[in-house]
């Protein structure tokens, strides 16, 4: 090779070396740029292309009664979703899914045909439906576990608890009122795809937190609630009433121990009933109270000193003219002269109208509003109304007279219970409330204390009214004698009010609201019970329709519970041997808030609940709904249980539950 050729070769090698070095430096710079400068942005872009983040509804916390019995809980349910971009034949997939889960085929096909990477197919399906979907092994169709609200006692306290939707948001009742307390943090679920779009992992392997939210501890006592609902249902069957309410209230604190309404509904299937059935009538519905309103007028008269119990009132022999209108007595009764106490005892309309006239319009209006009528009680439940109470200047003479015996105004059940509790509480009105505390991990986060609102009348006046109301029940000729208890004395008042017929422009002669509100023991008041029945077809008077419901509820409470009431002393006074009385556990001592046993075993394929404290009927219903084979022994309330896992896969778990009527 000549010298010229060698020189040219060396030049080419040098040139190639320079080019190689430039390319190497360029590639190295590009790699450094991609890894260091643009690395995170490219990683995020890749994640968006190859993974999906599915945010599952947050898990709601429990609602328990004052004794720790679970009323609302959360279980895991399976939902079906899809990545439409991965479904090759939407029509075929829609047909297969529709046959399995029962969702309309056209609806599924429409969802699978959209240009998207995610869509829901069905929410909270049964385990059987989920298993059948998995067996189909359809590309682009996935399952995910998400929380579902479950109410183990179904109808119990349904109007108080309310319910939550599939998105885990409260829709009615306490679920709505305390939604921000109950709702936890959302759970994120990741699923990925490789370069060919195949799934790498599915939603069941998701990650994310479930922290946040607190349990609610209610003032409601599950056993008293159960008793109230049973007695109210039986009364509706007996009288033919179309609806009704019961409120049981702690006189000293304002705690609502029970709030029942009929008709009721199963919280687990709330979509199957109408909004009218789901309404909490005790706080949303108003009615003219009728004669149960008379004690508050009487209290105002005593407090003002315009009358005493023994003053004589001329009841005009049953006919009284006011402002050109005639006022008569109920059931066409005719009273001549009655004492003021007898006006209440026999429920004279004319007598109380004359007593109200002594108080005067403006002063009576002040007392009525001070008792809480015409405004909301402030109870922590949604939908409360304040009723209707016109200003004194709007009252005609006949309106003023009619108002004294419970017409020309409207009240709610919870208002009436709170007002009567004020008389029983030495004249102090307490704010009713239904949530006792919020709890997280066994620790009390927030506790709600009793709230005295104001003094309405003096203790002396309150006791004088109580003594008169005691005669209404305890006297053989009192209108409330059907509410009498054998163990403790009762103070109370009956009421029957005609419903206004707007189509006729007058009060109906056939449609009435009957009621009874009372408290016991009359000598040391502890508990108020209000009963309201709307449009009973039989036994259309408060003393016949509502008073027996009060008696039934109160007798059950006294049999099963003891609120530091000296039953032995009262038994001696009533001529009952002390050893004949059942010695139940105290309902009135404060529960150990936070000592709430877990009631759901989510590690099992079928959730297992703690049945203790439930009636046999409730245990059997819960077992049927949960798919558990229940075996029972004894009677009364559930006191213990033993759960056995199924011996053969696919069989139902078996639970042996022991019952006892002696609750200690």
Protein Blocks (a to p, Z undefined) as FASTA:
>chain_A
ZZklmmmmmmmmmmmmmmmmmmmmmmmmmmmmmmmmmmmmmmmmmmmmmpccdddddddd
ddddfkopafbdcdddddddddfklmmblmlmmmmmmmmnopafklmmmmmmpccfbdcf
bgciafklmmmmmmnopghiacddddddddfklmnoklmnopadfkopafbhjllmmmmm
mpccdddddddddfkopafbdfklpgcdfeecjddddfbdfklmmmmmmmmmmmmmmnop
abdcdddddfknopafbdcddddddfklmmmpcfklmpcfklmpccdebjmlmmmmmmmm
mmnopacfklccdehnopaceehiacddehhiacfbdcfklmmmnopaklmmmmmmmnop
klmmmmmmmnogaiaehiacehiaebjaddfklpcfklmmmmmnopaiacdfklmmmmmm
mmmnnopacdddfbfbdceehiafbdcddddfbdfbdfklmmmmmmmmmmmmmpmkbckl
mmpcfkbccdddddddddddfknopacfkbccddddddddfklcfbdcddddehiabhpb
fklmmmmmmmmmmmmmmmmpcehiafklmmmmnopafklpccdddfkbccdehiaccfbd
fkbmbdcddfehiafklmmmmmmmnopacddedehjdfbdcddddfbghiacdddddddf
bdZZ
